[in-house]
Amino acid sequence: MEDLLGLSETNEPRAAVFRVGARAARRGGGPPRDTWSTADTGARTRIDPHQPVTDQRSMGNLIKVLTRDIDNNAGNVFLDFENAQPSPSETDIWEKVKQTLEEAQVILNDLQEYRGAGEEIRQAIQSPGVETVQEKAWSAVVPLVAKLKTFYEFSHKLESSLRSLLDVLTCPGTTPTQQLEQKQALARQFAHILHFTLRFDELKMTNPAIQNDFSYYRRTISRMRINNVTSDSGEVNNELANHMSLFYANATPMLKTLSNATSKFVSDNPQLPIENTTDCLSTMACVCKVMLETPEYRSRFTSDETVLFCLRVMVGIIILYDHVHPAGAFVKTSNIDMKGCIRVLREQAPSSVEGLLNALRYTTKHLNDETTSKQIRNMLQ
């Protein structure tokens, strides 16, 4: 069974191959037109849209999507979300991010199994003078807080990995589309980071025990300090506890971390055109949307988890774009087809996308701007 990051235990590629033609990617109607591939040299090669996709780069199962003309060449973007391998020049970064993604799977497993100490805390509150009950609650909470500390510290590793990937995927010299085509292994890792982020936040939002456990821990620590009682439990210091409180108080803490990191990446690199970052994001959003909205290609997904993977990545990209682009993702001139993306989400089972819709409602920056159309606002109600 595939894990939550969309990878099998052996990291073998799935058998699905997706070919998204020109008609599916365009917003307007009209007959399908010929499809073209754009090589690294800029040369264009005609592909018969009625033939199965062949591997243009010997890179495995390619996902081919015709995007809008975001870099003035009307070319095709090839993103292999399944089996792209790094080139020698990318190996160092790829290996570092790979370690982060492997740890991400452990984090997700631990969060999914997080049950909290609600019963022990309830009994401790009801029996404040019974020492054995207090000790039982404390013993239950301490290892849980250690996990919460690990989750929080991992958010910094995730932020570092995101910045490393942005450094490479947005560097000057080639168009953002070419960057994604030429560095598919890193684009794939970028997608997996976003998938993890949305999955983590979904699990956190549905587990109130996290904040309850940490609140009880902080109250107990405060009482122990007042009474000059020491603890050998590896106490979280006050400064770290404050940071953790702010982190877990957010509805979508990992997504907020990445949004802040992406905005900071742009502000820290004033010499880099902002379009390098926003066009990279909008291109990837288009890839996900077209795969999801085209029945012919969606039917080839190997599992429902693959569908959720694309949905989470698409939503994560939209939120990052909205925080980075001065006008945001919802303005009419946005490179992201927001109506199309929301429509795709609305077509899914409500139980599987409500968290993603809430992420768009409550963690985006420009949804309530005057420049956002009433139709888009109504679609998100």
C-alpha positions in Angstrom: 0.0 0.0 0.0 1.3 3.4 -0.9 2.3 5.6 1.9 0.9 9.0 2.6 3.5 10.8 0.6 2.5 8.9 -2.5 5.6 6.7 -2.5 5.7 2.9 -2.2 8.1 1.4 0.3 10.5 0.5 -2.5 10.1 3.9 -4.1 9.2 2.1 -7.3 7.2 4.2 -9.9 3.5 3.7 -10.4 2.4 2.2 -13.7 0.2 5.2 -14.6 1.2 7.4 -17.5 -0.8 10.7 -18.0 -1.1 12.6 -21.2 -3.0 15.8 -20.9 -3.6 17.3 -24.3 -4.0 20.9 -25.5 -7.7 20.9 -25.4 -7.9 19.9 -21.8 -5.5 22.6 -20.7 -7.0 25.5 -22.5 -9.8 27.4 -20.9 -11.7 27.9 -24.1 -13.4 25.4 -26.5 -12.6 24.6 -30.1 -11.1 21.5 -31.6 -8.0 19.9 -30.2 -4.8 21.1 -31.7 -1.5 19.5 -32.2 0.7 19.1 -29.2 4.4 20.1 -29.0 7.3 19.3 -26.8 9.9 21.8 -26.0 13.4 20.5 -25.6 16.1 22.1 -23.4 17.4 23.8 -26.6 14.1 25.4 -27.3 13.4 23.3 -30.4 9.9 22.1 -30.8 8.9 18.5 -31.8 5.4 17.6 -33.0 3.7 14.9 -31.0 0.6 13.1 -32.4 -2.1 13.8 -29.8 -3.8 10.5 -30.6 -0.8 8.4 -29.8 0.3 7.2 -26.4 2.9 9.3 -24.7 6.4 8.2 -25.2 9.3 9.1 -22.9 10.8 12.2 -24.5 13.7 12.3 -22.0 14.0 8.6 -21.0 12.8 9.7 -17.6 10.0 7.3 -16.9 6.3 8.0 -16.5 5.9 11.6 -17.6 3.0 13.7 -16.8 2.5 16.0 -19.8 0.4 19.1 -19.5 0.0 22.0 -22.0 0.1 25.1 -19.9 -0.9 28.7 -20.7 1.6 30.9 -22.3 3.3 32.0 -19.1 6.7 32.5 -20.6 5.8 33.6 -24.1 6.7 30.3 -25.8 3.4 28.5 -25.6 5.4 25.4 -24.8 4.6 22.1 -23.0 5.6 21.5 -19.5 6.7 18.0 -18.6 6.5 17.2 -14.9 7.3 13.7 -13.7 5.7 13.5 -10.3 6.3 9.7 -10.1 9.8 8.7 -11.1 12.0 11.7 -11.9 15.6 11.2 -11.0 18.1 14.0 -10.3 20.9 14.9 -12.6 24.5 14.9 -11.2 24.4 18.6 -10.5 21.1 18.2 -8.5 22.2 15.2 -6.4 23.4 17.1 -3.4 20.2 19.1 -2.9 18.1 16.1 -3.8 19.7 13.9 -1.2 19.3 16.5 1.5 15.6 17.0 0.7 15.1 13.2 0.4 16.2 12.9 4.0 13.6 15.5 5.0 10.9 13.7 3.1 11.8 10.4 4.7 11.5 12.1 8.2 8.2 13.7 7.0 6.7 10.2 6.6 7.7 9.4 10.2 6.1 12.6 11.4 2.9 11.8 9.6 2.7 8.4 11.1 3.3 9.7 14.6 0.7 12.4 14.1 -1.8 10.0 12.8 -1.3 7.8 15.8 -1.4 10.7 18.3 -4.3 9.9 20.7 -3.6 12.5 23.5 -3.9 12.2 27.2 -7.5 13.5 27.5 -8.7 11.0 30.0 -5.7 11.3 32.3 -5.9 15.1 32.2 -9.7 15.0 33.0 -9.1 12.8 36.0 -6.2 15.0 37.2 -8.4 18.1 37.0 -11.2 16.4 38.9 -8.8 15.1 41.6 -6.3 17.9 42.2 -5.3 16.6 45.6 -4.6 13.0 44.6 -0.9 12.7 44.0 -1.0 9.4 42.1 -3.6 10.8 39.7 -1.5 13.9 39.1 1.6 11.8 38.4 -0.3 9.5 36.0 -1.4 12.5 34.0 2.1 14.0 34.0 3.6 10.8 32.9 1.1 10.5 30.0 1.6 14.1 28.8 5.4 14.4 28.9 6.2 11.9 26.0 3.4 13.5 24.0 4.9 17.0 24.4 8.2 15.5 23.3 6.5 14.5 20.1 5.0 17.9 19.7 8.4 19.4 20.1 9.7 17.1 17.3 6.9 18.2 15.0 7.6 21.8 15.6 11.4 21.4 15.1 10.7 19.5 11.9 8.8 22.6 10.5 12.2 24.4 10.4 13.8 21.5 8.5 10.9 21.7 6.0 11.3 25.4 5.6 15.0 24.9 4.9 14.3 22.3 2.3 11.7 24.5 0.6 14.1 27.4 0.3 16.8 25.1 -1.1 14.4 23.9 -3.8 13.2 27.5 -4.6 16.8 28.6 -4.9 17.2 26.1 -7.8 13.8 26.2 -9.4 13.7 30.0 -9.7 17.3 30.8 -10.5 17.8 33.2 -13.4 19.1 32.2 -16.9 16.1 30.2 -18.1 12.3 30.6 -17.9 10.4 29.1 -15.0 8.8 26.6 -17.4 12.2 25.4 -18.5 13.4 25.2 -14.9 10.6 22.8 -14.1 11.2 20.7 -17.3 14.9 20.4 -16.7 14.7 19.8 -12.9 11.8 17.5 -12.6 13.3 15.5 -9.7 13.4 18.7 -7.6 10.0 19.8 -8.8 8.7 16.4 -7.6 10.2 16.9 -4.2 8.6 20.3 -4.1 5.3 18.7 -4.7 5.9 16.1 -2.0 6.7 18.9 0.5 3.4 20.6 -0.2 1.5 17.3 0.0 3.0 16.6 3.4 2.2 20.1 4.6 -1.5 19.8 3.7 -1.7 16.3 5.1 -0.1 17.3 8.4 -2.4 20.3 8.8 -5.5 18.2 8.0 -4.5 15.7 10.8 -3.7 18.5 13.2 -7.0 20.3 12.6 -9.0 17.2 13.5 -7.1 16.4 16.7 -7.9 18.9 19.5 -5.9 16.8 21.9 -2.7 18.4 20.6 -3.5 21.9 22.0 -5.2 20.4 25.1 -2.1 18.3 26.0 0.3 21.2 25.5 -1.9 23.6 27.5 -2.0 21.2 30.4 1.7 20.7 30.2 2.4 24.5 30.4 0.0 24.9 33.3 1.6 22.1 35.2 5.1 23.4 34.5 4.1 26.8 35.8 2.8 25.3 39.1 6.0 23.3 39.5 8.1 26.4 39.1 6.0 28.4 41.6 6.3 25.5 44.1 10.1 25.1 43.3 9.5 21.5 42.1 12.0 20.3 39.6 11.3 17.9 36.8 13.7 15.4 35.1 11.4 15.1 32.1 13.5 17.2 29.7 11.4 20.3 30.2 10.6 22.5 27.2 12.1 25.9 28.1 9.8 29.0 28.2 11.0 30.5 25.0 10.5 27.3 23.0 7.2 26.7 24.7 6.0 30.2 23.5 7.0 29.4 19.9 5.3 26.1 20.1 2.1 27.7 21.4 2.0 30.1 18.5 2.7 27.3 16.1 -0.1 25.0 17.3 -2.5 27.9 17.8 -2.6 28.3 14.0 -5.2 26.3 12.2 -2.7 25.2 9.5 0.7 25.6 11.1 2.9 23.9 8.5 1.2 25.8 5.7 1.8 29.1 7.5 5.4 28.1 7.9 5.8 27.5 4.2 3.9 30.6 3.3 6.1 32.7 5.5 9.2 31.0 4.1 8.2 31.6 0.5 7.5 35.3 1.2 10.8 35.6 3.0 12.6 33.9 0.1 11.3 36.6 -2.3 12.1 39.5 0.0 15.6 38.1 0.7 16.3 37.9 -3.0 15.4 41.3 -4.4 17.7 40.7 -7.4 15.5 37.8 -8.5 12.3 38.8 -10.5 9.3 37.8 -8.5 7.9 36.2 -11.7 10.5 33.5 -11.4 8.8 32.3 -8.3 5.1 33.0 -9.1 5.4 31.5 -12.6 7.0 28.4 -11.2 4.1 28.1 -8.8 1.3 28.8 -11.3 2.8 26.3 -13.8 2.7 23.5 -11.2 -0.9 24.5 -10.2 -1.9 24.2 -13.8 -0.4 20.7 -14.0 -2.4 19.5 -11.0 -5.7 21.1 -12.1 -5.7 19.7 -15.6 -4.9 16.2 -14.4 -7.8 16.3 -11.9 -10.4 17.9 -14.2 -9.9 15.6 -17.2 -11.7 12.2 -16.7 -9.6 10.4 -19.3 -6.4 11.1 -17.3 -7.8 11.0 -13.9 -9.1 7.5 -14.5 -5.6 6.3 -14.8 -4.7 7.3 -11.2 -3.6 4.2 -9.4 -5.4 5.1 -6.1 -7.6 7.6 -4.4 -4.5 8.8 -2.5 -3.0 9.9 -5.8 -6.0 12.1 -6.4 -5.6 13.6 -2.9 -1.9 14.1 -3.6 -2.7 16.3 -6.6 -5.5 18.1 -4.7 -3.2 19.0 -1.7 -0.3 20.1 -4.0 -2.6 22.3 -6.0 -4.1 24.0 -2.9 -0.7 24.4 -1.3 0.7 26.1 -4.4 -2.3 28.4 -4.6 -1.8 29.6 -1.0 2.0 30.1 -1.6 1.2 32.0 -4.8 -1.3 34.2 -3.0 1.2 35.1 -0.3 4.0 35.9 -2.7 2.3 37.6 -5.7 1.5 41.3 -4.9 -2.0 41.0 -6.4 -2.6 37.5 -5.1 -4.1 34.4 -6.7 -7.7 35.6 -6.8 -7.4 38.6 -9.0 -8.7 38.4 -12.6 -5.2 38.7 -14.1 -3.8 35.8 -12.0 -1.9 33.1 -13.8 -3.9 30.5 -11.8 -7.4 29.6 -13.0 -9.0 30.0 -9.6 -12.5 29.2 -10.7 -11.3 26.0 -12.4 -9.3 25.0 -9.3 -12.2 25.6 -6.9 -14.5 23.8 -9.3 -12.2 20.8 -9.2 -12.3 20.8 -5.4 -16.1 21.1 -5.4 -16.4 18.0 -7.6 -14.7 15.8 -4.9 -16.4 14.1 -2.0 -17.0 16.9 0.6 -15.3 14.9 3.4 -12.1 14.6 1.5 -11.7 18.3 0.5 -13.4 20.3 3.3 -10.0 20.8 5.0 -8.5 22.0 1.7 -11.4 24.4 1.1 -10.9 25.8 4.6 -7.3 26.3 3.8 -8.3 28.5 0.9 -10.9 30.3 3.0 -8.7 31.0 6.0 -5.0 30.9 5.1 -4.9 32.9 1.9 -4.1 36.5 1.9 -6.2 38.1 -0.8 -9.5 36.3 -0.9 -11.4 39.1 0.7 -9.8 41.9 -1.4 -12.1 44.0 -3.5 -10.4 42.7 -6.6 -11.7 39.2 -5.9 -14.9 38.5 -7.9 -18.1 37.7 -6.1 -18.3 34.5 -8.1 -15.1 33.2 -6.6 -16.2 34.2 -3.1 -19.5 32.5 -3.5 -17.8 29.3 -4.8 -15.8 29.2 -1.5 -18.8 29.8 0.8 
